[in-house]
Amino acid sequence: MVLLRSLWSLFVTAVVLVGVIIGNLVAKALDARFFENPASGPGVSDLHIYLFNAGVAVVGGLLGFLFALVFFRKIVTWISYFETVPLLDKMAALIGTVLGLVVAILVTFPFASIPGYGLPIAIFASVAGMVLGVGFVMSAKEQMAYVFPSLSRASSGAATYGPGGGIPKMVDTNIIIDGRICNVVGTGFIEGPICIPDFVLGELHHIADSEDNLKRARGRRGLDMLNRLKQMEGVEVSIVDDYTEEEAPFDEVDTRLVRLAKSRDAKVLTNDFGVAEIAKLHGVPVLNMNELATTLKPVYLPGEAFSVALIKEGKEPDQAVGYLEDGTMVVVKRAADLIGKNVLAEVETVLQTSAGKMIFAVVNGLDEE
């Protein structure tokens, strides 16, 4: 950010100076037209001319300042975009531009001395040569990749992966507070840098400072999880605090998170259904922790038996309900009188619902363990 501010100051200063110089040249041209004209009348002194020149120069500087403010944001956006362009494409564009300009200069050299037509012909030929040159070299990228294989490998890595060797993961507030992210990242199943937008961090701080005890505990738990992530070996955690001009600060946190992930070619890591749906609408890949947990639950087929503790009555008079270690609900038929005991349940059917799996079983015997 310090480097960006320094470049901004240097760019604005340079453009303002150019605006002042152009304004000064315009003022001198106007001097020769107005003040040296006899029709300008008497009473025009050197002070009037000086003030006029200074005023035009100031106007040129102000216009340069406004131009610099608008154009610098465009430059930052283009640079951010160019960071995602493969190196092979950059090299092809550079080579095509140089070749196009060289050919255009050689072709238009005999016409350069034609009065009134030489310069327009040279400009047109240069632009056409650059376009044709870039198009020609870009069409030969495969041949360039064959000749320079290192460029191809570098370009694929730069376009797809982040600095940590994997696709960046943009995390939301809920997944941080959840806490399971530390365990999953610690197993090595999630690779690449973990990116935390500063507005997500700000939301965590706001929750941690809440007057509500439950919210305050959740916020502090999230901050503890972030500290654990940063202390884990081999895990790259970064705070994202610079955005493109497409990022709208007035939007909700979830929308800002998805847009930021899309602009950085990152994946969204969440356990929130709403965030996952927003990401899918924007075409952003999603890693849903809840879907992962559901997928990892053990699969029981009809006829298999397992031990379960019955803890409460079911909806039907003869049913009893228990839960497996992963939270799967087990409804056991004709077991209402066995509540409070461990039983061997034999699977009859497995029902998949929006909340997860439900297993319907019958008693196969008492668990003696």
Summary of the structure (lengths in Angstrom):
residues: 369
radius of gyration: 34.0
end to end distance: 62.8
largest distance: 118.8
contacts: 1068
relative contact order: 0.06
helix: 59%
strand: 16%
